[in-house]
Amino acid sequence: MTIPSNEMAPVRVGLIGECMVELQRQADGGMRQSFGGDTLNTAVYLSRLCGAEDIAVDYLTALGDDPMSQAMRARWREDGVGDGHVRVLADRLPGLYMIQTDAEGERSFLYWRGESAARYCFDGPGAEQLLATLGDYHTLYLSGISLAILTVEGRERLLAALRQARSRGTRIVFDNNYRPRLWPGAAEARKHYEALLGLVDIALVTWEDDVAVFGFATPQQLFSHYAGLGVGEVVIKRGAASCLLQSADGRVEVAPEPVEQVVDTTAAGDSFSAAYLAARLRGGRPEAAARWGHRLAGSVIQHPGALMPLAAMPSMPALG
């Protein structure tokens, strides 16, 4: 997964998904407005960790031409995330979600996204140009939500384009992020997950999500199933518990660092994935990448909302 040493131009990493308007309920009953979405959160943290002359991070999605969509793109650019491959659908708007957190920092969400622009990102002849760019990326990253929000047509076209991109050498990273409300049922999600997993190089999975989709009883069942599908590197994220990792280096368990106070667990998994991928792109071995993942996620959950302040970004462990 390391960046080739002979690259002359920046290595390009593309993240596919949906950015939404985020509303965070405040203690006084008011709302704080920001932007977020699982793969967008990962894109921002990935850019913060390794966006430089040798790595370029792009976000691939569809938005409208409204002021809110324009404000989103401006915010991404401030965080070093490229928006040059955003498809503009003039008759659509971005989706919206509201975060509510309990006393322990656990979050719940309310969504308004059924007709968002991102849902139609890969539909119609206008999507051909965006789909054709996928093979130009060194690495592509997407999630179960990236798949779930698409129309049937869009999902089929995306999978075909990913298959072609991988045949040209693009590496594909998948975060399972299963949201039952976005699928007709677990069987439908499982069918599409397995179709994608046959193309995946690195899978970053939340244990509870894969239990819901596949019915695994043990991590060994998950590792065996993914190996059978050809996934060479799998990380099982288990919240505050140790993550489990299977790769060419073998199988290891990596414990997180203690966190004194959890404020908001939003984007914990997204940030873990960003740091893991950043470390792997920087030449770190899988175990070191998992330590990066735990370090960043542990910092993120000590701040409200999906994206913590840039000044709060932690220093990362040395790569071995």
N, C-alpha and C positions, 0 to 999 in steps of 0.2 A: 504493500500500500504506500510505500515511500515515494516521494516525488522523484522522478528521474533526474539524475545529476546533470544530464546534458540538455535539459530544457533551456531554450533561449527565451521564449515568451513565457509569461506567467502560466502556471498550471491552473486550469479552470475547473471549478467545482460548482455544480448547479444543484439547487434544492427546489423541489417541485411541491406545490401545495397551495394553501389558501391563507392569506392574511385577512384578518377581520378587525373591525372596530372593537376595542376592548373597553368595557365599563367596569370599574372596580368600586363596589359599595364602600363608603367611608363610615367611620364611627358615628359621625353626626347625621348620617342619612343621605349625604350628598354623594355625587358620583365623580370619580376621577377617570378621564378619558385618555386612552392610549391605543396602541395597536398590538395585535398578537395573533398567534396561530402556531401550531406545533412546529412545522418545518420552518416557519419564519423565525421563531425563537431560536431554533438551531442555527439558522443562517447568520443571525446577528452575533450569537456567541462564537460561532466558528470564525467569523470575520474579525472579531475582537482578539481572538487568540492567535490567528495565523494569517490574517489578511495583510499582505505585504507585496513587495514587487514580484515575488516568485509564486504567489497564490492569489487568484482572483475568485471571489465568491459572488455568484449571481443567484437571484430569486426568479423562478419561472412560474408564472401564474397568469390569470386574467383579471383585469379591473375595469371599472368604468372610466369615463372622462370627467367625472364630477370632482368638486373641490376636496372631498374626503379621500378619494383615490389618489389625487395629486399630492395631498399631504402625506399619505402613506409612503409614496415613492420618495418624497423628499426626506422622510425620516430614515428610510433604508439607506439612502445615499450618505446620510450623516454617519451611519454606522458602518460605512464601507461596503455595503451590499449593493451589487449592481442591479439595475432595473432595465437594462437594454433589451431584454427578451420578455417583457411584459406585454401580453396581448390586450389591446384596448377594445372593449365592447361597449359602444356608446349608449346602448339601451339598458345597461345593467349597472348595479351598484354593488359595493362590497358587503359581505355579511357582517353580522354584529353578534357579540356575546357579552354576557354579564357574569362576573365572578362574585360569588358569595363565600366567605370563609367562616368556619366555626372557631370556637375558643382554642382548639388544638392546632389551628392552621390548616385543617383539611378544607378543600374547596369543593364547591358545586357550581354548575354552570347552567345558564339559560341561553339558548341560541336562537338567532334569526338568520338563517343562511340558505333556505331552500331555493331561492331564485338568485343567488349571488353570481357575480360574473365568473368566479373561479369554477363553478359547476360546469360551465360551457367552454372551458379553456381549450379543449381539444376537439370540439365539435365543428363540423362544416369545413368548407374549403379554406377558410381563413386561418385554420390551424396548421396547415401544411408547413408553412415556413418555420413555426415554432418547433414542430415535431422534427423537422429536418436538422435543427441545431443540436439535438441531443447527442449525436455522435461526435460532436466537437469537444465534449467535456472529458476531462481525465476521470472525474468521479461524479456520479449522480446520486442524490439522496432523496428518498421519499418515504412516506409513512402509510400506515393503514388508513388514516384519514384522507391522505392524498388520493387514494383509490376510491374510498367510500363516497366522496362528495361528487364524483364525476357521473355523467350520464353513461348509459350502457355503451353508446357509440364512442364517447370520449375515452372510457376505460380500455376498450378494445384497441383503439388507435394508439394509446399511450403504451400499452404492453407490446404492441408490434414495433413501435419505434425504439423502445428499450431493448428489445431483442436484437434489432439491427445495430444499435449503438454498442451493445456488448460484443457483438461479432467484430466490431472495429477496435476493440480494446478498452472501451469505457468500463470502469469499475462501478458497481451498483451497491449502495448501502440502503438497508431497509430497517425502519423502526415500526414495530407492529401496531402500536397505538390503536387499539380496538375500541370503537364507540358503538354499542349495540343500537342506539337510536338511528344511526346512519345506514344500517343494513336491514334487509327484510328478515334476516335470521343468521345465526352463527354458521349454518351450512353454506350460505351464500358467501359470507366473508371468507370462510375456509377455502372455498373453490378458487377465489381470486387471489388469496394469499399464496396458495400453493402454485398457481400459475406464475406469480411473480418470483417466488422463492427459487424457482429453477434458474433464475438469472442473477441471483444475489451473491455477492462476494462476502459481505459482512452483514449480519443480522443483529440488531440491538433490540432485544425483546423484553417487555415487561411481563413478569411471570404470570400475574393474575389475568392479563389480557389473553395470553396464549392458552391458559387453562379454560377460559371462556370460549375461545374459538375452536381449539382442538381437543379439549377434554383430557389433557395430560394429567397424570397422577404424580409423576416424579420428573425432576429435571433430566434424568437419564433418558426418559421417553422423548422429551423435547430434543435433546442433543441427537439422539439416534434418528429421529424423524427428519431433522434438518440436514443431517449428514446424508441421509438417503436422497434428499432433494438436491444435493450438491453444494450446500452452503459450507464454505471452508472455515468460517470464523463466526462464532455465536457468543453473544454476551447476554446473560439472563440478569436483568435488573430486578432487584427485590426490595425497593424502597430503602428503609434504614438498615436493612440487613446486608450482608456481604453479597456482592455480585458473583456469579459463576461464569467462567470463561472457558470456552473450548476453541482451540486453534491449532495450527501446525506446531506450536510450542508445547502442546499437551493441554491438560485441564487443570485450572487453578481456581482458587477462591480468593477474592480480594475484598478486604474489609474497608468500610468507610471510616473517615475521621469523625470523632464525636462532634455533635452540634448542640450547643447549650440551649438555644431557644429557636423553635420553629415558628416563623411568622406566617408563611404562605408557601404551600408546596407547589404552586403553579409553576410549570416549566422545569421541574426538577429532572424529569426524564429527558426532556428536550436538551437541557444544558449538559447533562451527562453525555448524551450522544454527540453533542458538538465537541466537547473536550476530548472524548475518545477518538473521534475522527481527526481532530487537529493533531493529536499526538501521533497517530498512525501516519498521517501525511508528513509529519516532521521526522519520521524515521523511528519513532518509539515502538518498542515491542508491545504486544497486546496487554501484558500485565501492567506495564507502565502507563499505557493508555487508560486502563481502568482506574488507576490512581488519579489521573487527571480528571476523569469523569466524576469520581467521588468528590474531589476537591472543589470543582466548580459547582456541582449540584448542592453541596453543603453550604456554599456561600449564597446561592440563589434563594434557597428556602428561608434565609434570614432576612429577606426583603419582600415587600408587598409587590404583587403584580408579576407578570411574566419576565420582564426585562429589568434587571437591577441597574443602578447607576454605573456608568463606566468607571467612575473612580473607585467603586467597590470591588472591581474585578480582582480576584486573588492571584498571587504569584503561583506558578505551577511547579510541581516537583521536577527535578532534573530527569531527563530521558536517558535510560540506560540501554 
